[in-house]
Amino acid sequence: MATSGRRRDLAVLRLAGATVPQVLRLVVAEAVAAVGVGAVLGGVGAAVNLLVVWCALTLLGVTSAVVVPWAMLGLVVAAAALLAAGSAVLPALSALRTRPVELAGSRE
């Protein structure tokens, strides 16, 4: 994500010719991708957990349907993506206010 430690990376993008909106879109895409990967990995972990619980209940002779609240999960992932995008854009905007040459440590 775009933090103060990535100022130099953002400066290199700017020196390479990327516009500020292009850099911000890249930062947002990176943040949303991180949330997506986290959601998929969390979903896999939850699915394995539900499978183990279902198998244990079956061994005990208890039959129960597994109900997954898909709407709430989607809402939580969307909220996390929005929060991550906003949290990534604000430091990037702050870093992009400085001239790229100064951020990269180059001298004129």
Salt bridges, closest charged atoms under 4 A:
ASP9 OD2 - ARG6 NE 3.58
GLU30 OE1 - ARG6 NH1 2.81
GLU102 OE2 - ARG99 NH1 3.81
GLU108 OE2 - ARG99 NH2 2.28
